[in-house]
Amino acid sequence: MSPAFHSWSQFWAMGGYGFYVWLSVFVALSVMVILVGHSTYQRRHLLASIATKQDREQRMMAAKKRKQNAGEPL
């Protein structure tokens, strides 16, 4: 078994197609990193939104119970 490239310069050149090979690798990795970052951002935003809504519902329930305990009409 022999190596496909005999030196690092041949590896980076990829038989004359190095520019296209490494450009496509860079673009693919960039898209994946952007996708992971955007998904992480959306998840954090969604969880924060859910927490805000839950807090609001809890405050509304507590206010409703206070009114019921005080004997005030709803």
N, C-alpha and C positions, 0 to 999 in steps of 0.2 A: 504494500500500500504506500503510495507516494502522496505528498501534500499537493494540493491544488496550486498553491502559491509558494514560491521559493524565497520570497522576501516580503517585508512589510510594504514596500512601495508597490509591488505587484498586487498585494491584497487591496490596498487603497485605490489603485487604478482600475481593478476589476476588468482587466483586458480591454481597456479603453472605454468602458461603460461606467466607470466609477462615479462620475458626476451624476448620472441618472439614477444609479443604484442608491447612492448615499442621499441624494435629494428625496427620493421616494421613501427611504427609511426615515429621514427627518420629518417629512410631512406626515407619515403614518403615526409616528411616535407623538408628534405635536397634537394631532387630532385626538389621540387616545388620552393624552394628559389634559387637554381642554375638556374632553367629555367627562373624565373623572372629577375634575375641578368643578365643572358646572353641576354635575349630579350631587356632589357634596354640598355645594352652595344651596341648591334647591331643597335638599333634605333638611338642612339646618333651618332654612326659611319656613318650610312646612311645619317642622316640629315646634318652632317658635310661635307660629300662627295657631296651631292646635292648643298649645299651652295658654296663649292669651285668651282664646275662646273658652277654654275650660275654667280659667280664673274668673272670667266674666259671668259664666253660668253659676259658679259657686257663690259669687257675690249676690247675684240675683236671688238665688235660693235662700241665702242667709237673710236678705232683706225681706223676703216674703214670709219667712218664719218669724222674724221679729214683729212684723205687722200682725200676724196671726196670734202671737203670744200677747200682744198689747191689746187685742180685742178690736182692732180697727178693721173696717170692711176692706176687702181686696179691691 
